[in-house]
Every structure is written in structure tokens, then in C-alpha cells.
Amino acid sequence: MKAIQINSNVNLTSGLSIPSGSIVVIAEGYADVKSQKDGIIPAQIATFVFASVQALAEGKAPIQGIEDFNTHLLGLS
């Protein structure tokens, strides 16, 4: 599984923050091919954020309550 490293702190809705080095991985992606129009296919992607690569490898739960960005990317094309 590919992961993207975040090189800055990630703020949480609880007021805490995760230090630089957390990662984002794609949980699932969806493309609505039947709704293609003008060569554009609507899509959405759901991601997980983990404190580190090690946390992902150990099977720890993803972090919830991200304040800095939405982990569900909607309205993509």
C-alpha cells in the first residue's frame, strides 16, 4: 500500500496535534463511470490518516477528528 507522508503538524478537532511524519493512505476510491459527461468522470476518494508508517504496519486504528483537511475528497473528476 502506498502512503503519502505529511511534512507538517496535523491539527485535530480535540485541540491536540500530530507531529510531522504522519501518513495518508487511500482507503477506497469510487468513479461513477456511467455518469461520464464531456470526458469527465465524477469520482470520490476516502483516505485514512495514521500517526506513522509504523502505526499502519502494526494495524493501529486510523486517526479520527482531523481539523486541517477533510479525509473524504468529494466532487473530483
Secondary structure, 3 states (H helix, E strand, C coil): CCCEECCCCEEECCCCEECCCCEEEEEEEEECHHHCECCECCEEEEEEEECCHHHHHCCCCCCCCECCCCCEEEEEC
